[in-house]
Amino acid sequence: PYVGSLFFLVFGINRVARWAARKQQANQQISSHLPGLSQYQLIPNDLFDPAVQRLMQLADRVSETRPCFNNHIEIVADTNRTFGLIEQAVLSAQKFVHLEYYIWQPDRTGRRLRDLLVDRAKAGLDIRFLYDGIGSIWLGRRFMRPMLEAGIKIASFLPGPSFRERWSVN
């Protein structure tokens, strides 16, 4: 029984099928909300430069969503200015704040932004925090506790392999 259990853990788990099923379910949930967003979507047409049209078509094929108008992108190279802009955006939010981070560290800057989010959640804003479980591996329960207590919705994408998954071939 012990050898059989070991073989099952290593060879018997097919995570690919489970991942594909979860992905399909998530796409179905998201697609139910997309008709309401169609008024904001841009459709590639002759009004756009051919290079922009190709980028829009690529985005549509890769992400199953269309580009939207009224978006603004600014590349900020100075980290102090970047953090100031993030703080300003969080402070000026009136209904909700949705954040997604690949790398978030529980350092002075991470704690400062966490505390700001906690204050805004206590003021009644709906806060959602999505982070990369591998890039933000040092975030622990103690760091997240004030966020959870304030009602912030926290989720990890790509949470990293569990002990069993680290030793599985499948």
Disulfide bonds with the S-S distance in Angstrom:
none
